[in-house]
Amino acid sequence: MAKFGGGFGGGMNMQAMMKQAQKLQQDMLKAKEELAELEVTGSAGGGLVEVTMTCDMNVSAVKIKPEAVDPDDIEMLEDLVVAAFNDAQNKAKEESDKRMGAFGGLI
């Protein structure tokens, strides 16, 4: 007569594995929710331009100091906005990698 569950070490081990997988899934969802709320700020031009975004890459604010605005050099302001955005994006990615790295290749 064949025994069921013998290949997996018995039914209890399979139940424990399923519980562990569910816990891991819950932990991943919680980490993603936390990242969606966690904000980072990138800056450029010594703080003349700042971009704030959540760690799930949604921009929530752009601040430009008046001295960054030169009507004769709009290109510089555009470059500063791009640089601040990229700085914020890099910080968000670092934070996301740090928090989600614990889940390995499961993401």
OpenMM code with the backbone's topology and positions (N, CA, C; nanometers):
from openmm import Vec3, app, unit

residues = "MET ALA LYS PHE GLY GLY GLY PHE GLY GLY GLY MET ASN MET GLN ALA MET MET LYS GLN ALA GLN LYS LEU GLN GLN ASP MET LEU LYS ALA LYS GLU GLU LEU ALA GLU LEU GLU VAL THR GLY SER ALA GLY GLY GLY LEU VAL GLU VAL THR MET THR CYS ASP MET ASN VAL SER ALA VAL LYS ILE LYS PRO GLU ALA VAL ASP PRO ASP ASP ILE GLU MET LEU GLU ASP LEU VAL VAL ALA ALA PHE ASN ASP ALA GLN ASN LYS ALA LYS GLU GLU SER ASP LYS ARG MET GLY ALA PHE GLY GLY LEU ILE".split()
positions = [
    Vec3(0.0832, -0.1172, 0.0000),
    Vec3(0.0000, 0.0000, 0.0000),
    Vec3(0.0891, 0.1254, 0.0000),
    Vec3(0.0587, 0.2222, -0.0845),
    Vec3(0.1395, 0.3425, -0.0957),
    Vec3(0.0992, 0.4440, 0.0098),
    Vec3(0.1991, 0.5133, 0.0612),
    Vec3(0.1735, 0.6210, 0.1579),
    Vec3(0.1700, 0.7536, 0.0828),
    Vec3(0.0758, 0.8378, 0.1195),
    Vec3(0.0676, 0.9705, 0.0583),
    Vec3(0.1565, 1.0670, 0.1347),
    Vec3(0.2164, 1.1601, 0.0606),
    Vec3(0.2971, 1.2639, 0.1250),
    Vec3(0.4367, 1.2181, 0.1589),
    Vec3(0.4730, 1.0945, 0.1268),
    Vec3(0.6043, 1.0439, 0.1634),
    Vec3(0.7172, 1.1182, 0.0944),
    Vec3(0.6968, 1.1639, -0.0274),
    Vec3(0.8016, 1.2330, -0.1017),
    Vec3(0.8331, 1.3705, -0.0467),
    Vec3(0.7462, 1.4256, 0.0317),
    Vec3(0.7664, 1.5595, 0.0861),
    Vec3(0.7930, 1.5568, 0.2352),
    Vec3(0.8206, 1.4421, 0.2892),
    Vec3(0.8496, 1.4347, 0.4313),
    Vec3(0.7253, 1.4332, 0.5166),
    Vec3(0.6124, 1.3998, 0.4615),
    Vec3(0.4893, 1.3932, 0.5399),
    Vec3(0.4047, 1.5166, 0.5238),
    Vec3(0.2792, 1.5030, 0.5619),
    Vec3(0.1833, 1.6116, 0.5473),
    Vec3(0.2145, 1.7323, 0.6332),
    Vec3(0.2672, 1.7120, 0.7510),
    Vec3(0.2961, 1.8247, 0.8398),
    Vec3(0.4033, 1.9165, 0.7809),
    Vec3(0.5059, 1.8591, 0.7182),
    Vec3(0.6099, 1.9413, 0.6580),
    Vec3(0.5548, 2.0227, 0.5421),
    Vec3(0.4645, 1.9639, 0.4663),
    Vec3(0.4036, 2.0362, 0.3548),
    Vec3(0.3187, 2.1511, 0.4086),
    Vec3(0.2467, 2.1276, 0.5156),
    Vec3(0.1663, 2.2348, 0.5774),
    Vec3(0.2570, 2.3466, 0.6270),
    Vec3(0.3671, 2.3093, 0.6884),
    Vec3(0.4612, 2.4093, 0.7390),
    Vec3(0.5192, 2.4908, 0.6242),
    Vec3(0.5501, 2.4249, 0.5135),
    Vec3(0.6024, 2.4954, 0.3961),
    Vec3(0.4984, 2.5913, 0.3400),
    Vec3(0.3735, 2.5503, 0.3359),
    Vec3(0.2666, 2.6369, 0.2854),
    Vec3(0.2483, 2.7585, 0.3751),
    Vec3(0.2537, 2.7369, 0.5061),
    Vec3(0.2418, 2.8492, 0.6001),
    Vec3(0.3579, 2.9453, 0.5823),
    Vec3(0.4765, 2.8897, 0.5649),
    Vec3(0.5949, 2.9727, 0.5469),
    Vec3(0.5840, 3.0542, 0.4179),
    Vec3(0.5337, 2.9924, 0.3117),
    Vec3(0.5161, 3.0628, 0.1843),
    Vec3(0.4127, 3.1743, 0.1982),
    Vec3(0.3046, 3.1491, 0.2701),
    Vec3(0.2027, 3.2518, 0.2916),
    Vec3(0.2599, 3.3676, 0.3719),
    Vec3(0.3402, 3.3368, 0.4744),
    Vec3(0.4022, 3.4420, 0.5568),
    Vec3(0.4969, 3.5259, 0.4713),
    Vec3(0.5749, 3.4601, 0.3871),
    Vec3(0.6668, 3.5304, 0.2989),
    Vec3(0.5905, 3.6230, 0.2045),
    Vec3(0.4800, 3.5751, 0.1514),
    Vec3(0.3974, 3.6564, 0.0617),
    Vec3(0.3411, 3.7778, 0.1358),
    Vec3(0.2951, 3.7581, 0.2581),
    Vec3(0.2432, 3.8697, 0.3382),
    Vec3(0.3537, 3.9702, 0.3677),
    Vec3(0.4719, 3.9213, 0.4007),
    Vec3(0.5847, 4.0099, 0.4291),
    Vec3(0.6238, 4.0918, 0.3064),
    Vec3(0.6205, 4.0288, 0.1888),
    Vec3(0.6514, 4.0999, 0.0652),
    Vec3(0.5487, 4.2090, 0.0382),
    Vec3(0.4216, 4.1775, 0.0554),
    Vec3(0.3165, 4.2773, 0.0335),
    Vec3(0.3317, 4.3942, 0.1297),
    Vec3(0.3632, 4.3642, 0.2555),
    Vec3(0.3826, 4.4698, 0.3548),
    Vec3(0.5004, 4.5589, 0.3157),
    Vec3(0.6101, 4.4978, 0.2715),
    Vec3(0.7274, 4.5751, 0.2303),
    Vec3(0.6934, 4.6650, 0.1117),
    Vec3(0.6168, 4.6134, 0.0151),
    Vec3(0.5769, 4.6943, -0.1006),
    Vec3(0.4881, 4.8112, -0.0578),
    Vec3(0.3976, 4.7867, 0.0366),
    Vec3(0.3111, 4.8943, 0.0868),
    Vec3(0.3943, 5.0011, 0.1569),
    Vec3(0.4932, 4.9593, 0.2343),
    Vec3(0.5795, 5.0542, 0.3038),
    Vec3(0.6592, 5.1368, 0.2037),
    Vec3(0.7081, 5.0742, 0.0983),
    Vec3(0.7831, 5.1461, -0.0047),
    Vec3(0.6947, 5.2475, -0.0772),
    Vec3(0.5677, 5.2156, -0.0933),
    Vec3(0.4761, 5.3080, -0.1600),
    Vec3(0.4533, 5.4344, -0.0774),
    Vec3(0.4776, 5.4255, 0.0531),
    Vec3(0.4587, 5.5404, 0.1412),
    Vec3(0.5899, 5.6114, 0.1748),
    Vec3(0.7014, 5.5420, 0.1650),
    Vec3(0.8311, 5.5984, 0.2010),
    Vec3(0.8780, 5.6961, 0.0938),
    Vec3(0.9113, 5.8174, 0.1354),
    Vec3(0.9557, 5.9185, 0.0407),
    Vec3(1.1061, 5.9426, 0.0525),
    Vec3(1.1672, 5.9719, -0.0637),
    Vec3(1.3068, 6.0129, -0.0704),
    Vec3(1.3113, 6.1426, -0.1492),
    Vec3(1.4161, 6.2213, -0.1264),
    Vec3(1.4309, 6.3477, -0.1977),
    Vec3(1.5671, 6.3512, -0.2649),
    Vec3(1.5643, 6.3802, -0.3938),
    Vec3(1.6868, 6.3996, -0.4696),
    Vec3(1.7042, 6.5474, -0.4971),
    Vec3(1.8291, 6.5888, -0.5091),
    Vec3(1.8528, 6.7314, -0.5339),
    Vec3(1.9621, 6.7498, -0.6380),
    Vec3(1.9675, 6.8713, -0.6912),
    Vec3(2.0697, 6.9079, -0.7886),
    Vec3(2.1004, 7.0563, -0.7724),
    Vec3(2.2161, 7.0935, -0.8202),
    Vec3(2.2549, 7.2344, -0.8145),
    Vec3(2.2727, 7.2835, -0.6724),
    Vec3(2.3234, 7.1969, -0.5850),
    Vec3(2.3438, 7.2371, -0.4461),
    Vec3(2.2134, 7.2663, -0.3742),
    Vec3(2.1070, 7.1981, -0.4135),
    Vec3(1.9777, 7.2157, -0.3492),
    Vec3(1.8874, 7.3162, -0.4175),
    Vec3(1.9283, 7.3672, -0.5334),
    Vec3(1.8432, 7.4621, -0.6061),
    Vec3(1.7158, 7.3954, -0.6560),
    Vec3(1.7271, 7.2668, -0.6897),
    Vec3(1.6117, 7.1914, -0.7366),
    Vec3(1.6034, 7.0632, -0.6555),
    Vec3(1.4834, 7.0331, -0.6056),
    Vec3(1.4603, 6.9102, -0.5304),
    Vec3(1.3391, 6.8379, -0.5878),
    Vec3(1.3512, 6.7048, -0.5967),
    Vec3(1.2406, 6.6203, -0.6400),
    Vec3(1.2174, 6.5184, -0.5296),
    Vec3(1.0922, 6.5094, -0.4837),
    Vec3(1.0550, 6.4121, -0.3821),
    Vec3(0.9655, 6.3076, -0.4476),
    Vec3(0.9967, 6.1810, -0.4190),
    Vec3(0.9162, 6.0725, -0.4743),
    Vec3(0.9066, 5.9600, -0.3733),
    Vec3(0.8045, 5.8780, -0.3927),
    Vec3(0.7919, 5.7588, -0.3105),
    Vec3(0.8841, 5.6521, -0.3684),
    Vec3(0.9120, 5.5500, -0.2888),
    Vec3(1.0033, 5.4449, -0.3336),
    Vec3(0.9387, 5.3497, -0.4332),
    Vec3(0.8122, 5.3737, -0.4684),
    Vec3(0.7540, 5.3003, -0.5805),
    Vec3(0.7491, 5.3909, -0.7043),
    Vec3(0.8336, 5.4949, -0.7011),
    Vec3(0.8648, 5.5825, -0.8149),
    Vec3(0.7556, 5.6807, -0.8545),
    Vec3(0.6723, 5.7240, -0.7611),
    Vec3(0.5730, 5.8270, -0.7895),
    Vec3(0.6228, 5.9600, -0.7350),
    Vec3(0.6357, 6.0596, -0.8229),
    Vec3(0.6821, 6.1919, -0.7826),
    Vec3(0.5713, 6.2602, -0.7045),
    Vec3(0.6073, 6.3127, -0.5856),
    Vec3(0.5080, 6.3805, -0.5028),
    Vec3(0.5329, 6.5307, -0.4927),
    Vec3(0.6549, 6.5756, -0.5248),
    Vec3(0.6825, 6.7190, -0.5164),
    Vec3(0.8065, 6.7552, -0.5972),
    Vec3(0.8035, 6.8761, -0.6524),
    Vec3(0.9198, 6.9356, -0.7178),
    Vec3(0.9323, 7.0762, -0.6607),
    Vec3(1.0511, 7.1074, -0.6067),
    Vec3(1.0743, 7.2404, -0.5517),
    Vec3(1.1895, 7.3054, -0.6273),
    Vec3(1.1678, 7.4292, -0.6683),
    Vec3(1.2692, 7.5036, -0.7413),
    Vec3(1.2882, 7.6368, -0.6706),
    Vec3(1.4101, 7.6617, -0.6251),
    Vec3(1.4388, 7.7892, -0.5587),
    Vec3(1.4439, 7.9003, -0.6637),
    Vec3(1.3971, 8.0189, -0.6271),
    Vec3(1.3910, 8.1302, -0.7238),
    Vec3(1.5244, 8.1596, -0.7926),
    Vec3(1.6347, 8.1440, -0.7195),
    Vec3(1.7651, 8.1747, -0.7804),
    Vec3(1.8049, 8.0739, -0.8891),
    Vec3(1.7311, 7.9639, -0.9008),
    Vec3(1.7582, 7.8658, -1.0065),
    Vec3(1.6954, 7.9083, -1.1384),
    Vec3(1.6066, 8.0071, -1.1325),
    Vec3(1.5333, 8.0482, -1.2522),
    Vec3(1.6040, 8.1661, -1.3181),
    Vec3(1.6618, 8.1370, -1.4329),
    Vec3(1.7269, 8.2396, -1.5146),
    Vec3(1.6595, 8.2360, -1.6506),
    Vec3(1.5785, 8.3375, -1.6831),
    Vec3(1.5052, 8.3361, -1.8102),
    Vec3(1.5956, 8.3207, -1.9328),
    Vec3(1.7225, 8.3570, -1.9172),
    Vec3(1.8152, 8.3461, -2.0293),
    Vec3(1.8813, 8.2084, -2.0369),
    Vec3(1.8567, 8.1219, -1.9364),
    Vec3(1.9202, 7.9897, -1.9355),
    Vec3(1.8224, 7.8835, -1.8849),
    Vec3(1.7127, 7.8661, -1.9556),
    Vec3(1.6110, 7.7677, -1.9201),
    Vec3(1.6685, 7.6262, -1.9267),
    Vec3(1.7620, 7.6040, -2.0190),
    Vec3(1.8214, 7.4710, -2.0333),
    Vec3(1.8885, 7.4244, -1.9034),
    Vec3(1.9527, 7.5155, -1.8322),
    Vec3(2.0175, 7.4784, -1.7069),
    Vec3(1.9135, 7.4310, -1.6063),
    Vec3(1.8018, 7.5014, -1.5967),
    Vec3(1.6954, 7.4614, -1.5054),
    Vec3(1.6396, 7.3248, -1.5441),
    Vec3(1.6203, 7.3039, -1.6728),
    Vec3(1.5722, 7.1737, -1.7192),
    Vec3(1.6699, 7.0624, -1.6813),
    Vec3(1.7987, 7.0894, -1.6987),
    Vec3(1.9013, 6.9910, -1.6619),
    Vec3(1.9008, 6.9633, -1.5120),
    Vec3(1.8804, 7.0674, -1.4320),
    Vec3(1.8761, 7.0495, -1.2867),
    Vec3(1.7557, 6.9657, -1.2447),
    Vec3(1.6413, 6.9871, -1.3096),
    Vec3(1.5220, 6.9079, -1.2779),
    Vec3(1.5471, 6.7612, -1.3122),
    Vec3(1.6056, 6.7353, -1.4279),
    Vec3(1.6354, 6.5972, -1.4673),
    Vec3(1.7339, 6.5347, -1.3687),
    Vec3(1.8390, 6.6082, -1.3317),
    Vec3(1.9387, 6.5554, -1.2386),
    Vec3(1.8773, 6.5268, -1.1018),
    Vec3(1.7909, 6.6145, -1.0540),
    Vec3(1.7253, 6.5929, -0.9238),
    Vec3(1.6324, 6.4727, -0.9305),
    Vec3(1.5602, 6.4587, -1.0408),
    Vec3(1.4730, 6.3423, -1.0588),
    Vec3(1.5551, 6.2137, -1.0567),
    Vec3(1.6646, 6.2119, -1.1309),
    Vec3(1.7494, 6.0928, -1.1352),
    Vec3(1.8097, 6.0618, -0.9984),
    Vec3(1.8469, 6.1640, -0.9241),
    Vec3(1.9008, 6.1440, -0.7896),
    Vec3(1.7945, 6.0814, -0.6990),
    Vec3(1.6731, 6.1335, -0.7043),
    Vec3(1.5638, 6.0777, -0.6234),
    Vec3(1.5335, 5.9347, -0.6659),
    Vec3(1.5341, 5.9097, -0.7952),
    Vec3(1.5059, 5.7757, -0.8461),
    Vec3(1.6124, 5.6757, -0.7985),
    Vec3(1.7375, 5.7160, -0.8003),
    Vec3(1.8453, 5.6283, -0.7519),
    Vec3(1.8292, 5.5982, -0.6037),
    Vec3(1.7927, 5.6993, -0.5253),
    Vec3(1.7717, 5.6782, -0.3821),
    Vec3(1.6534, 5.5851, -0.3574),
    Vec3(1.5466, 5.6022, -0.4342),
    Vec3(1.4291, 5.5158, -0.4194),
    Vec3(1.4644, 5.3717, -0.4552),
    Vec3(1.5416, 5.3539, -0.5610),
    Vec3(1.5810, 5.2191, -0.6024),
    Vec3(1.6703, 5.1545, -0.4965),
    Vec3(1.7631, 5.2307, -0.4404),
    Vec3(1.8494, 5.1775, -0.3350),
    Vec3(1.7668, 5.1305, -0.2151),
    Vec3(1.6699, 5.2115, -0.1761),
    Vec3(1.5851, 5.1762, -0.0616),
    Vec3(1.5006, 5.0532, -0.0939),
    Vec3(1.4481, 5.0493, -0.2143),
    Vec3(1.3681, 4.9343, -0.2558),
    Vec3(1.4530, 4.8073, -0.2592),
    Vec3(1.5723, 4.8175, -0.3158),
    Vec3(1.6617, 4.7011, -0.3219),
    Vec3(1.6985, 4.6529, -0.1827),
    Vec3(1.7212, 4.7487, -0.0920),
    Vec3(1.7583, 4.7124, 0.0444),
    Vec3(1.6450, 4.6363, 0.1134),
    Vec3(1.5236, 4.6846, 0.0983),
    Vec3(1.4094, 4.6225, 0.1661),
    Vec3(1.3601, 4.4956, 0.0965),
    Vec3(1.3617, 4.4953, -0.0344),
    Vec3(1.3084, 4.3804, -0.1071),
    Vec3(1.4151, 4.2739, -0.1304),
    Vec3(1.5418, 4.3081, -0.1117),
    Vec3(1.6501, 4.2123, -0.1305),
    Vec3(1.6390, 4.0917, -0.0385),
    Vec3(1.5735, 4.1103, 0.0744),
    Vec3(1.5569, 4.0001, 0.1683),
    Vec3(1.4717, 3.8877, 0.1099),
    Vec3(1.3980, 3.9187, 0.0032),
    Vec3(1.3105, 3.8185, -0.0559),
    Vec3(1.3780, 3.7469, -0.1728),
    Vec3(1.5022, 3.7807, -0.2006),
    Vec3(1.5771, 3.7120, -0.3044),
    Vec3(1.5129, 3.7254, -0.4407),
    Vec3(1.5101, 3.6191, -0.5161),
    Vec3(1.4559, 3.6199, -0.6511),
    Vec3(1.3073, 3.5953, -0.6572),
    Vec3(1.2371, 3.6132, -0.5455),
    Vec3(1.0935, 3.5828, -0.5427),
    Vec3(1.0069, 3.6969, -0.5927),
    Vec3(1.0651, 3.8130, -0.6208),
    Vec3(0.9872, 3.9311, -0.6569),
    Vec3(0.9472, 3.9246, -0.8019),
] * unit.nanometer
topology = app.Topology()
chain = topology.addChain("A")
for resn in residues:
    res = topology.addResidue(resn, chain)
    for name in ("N", "CA", "C"):
        topology.addAtom(name, app.Element.getBySymbol(name[0]), res)
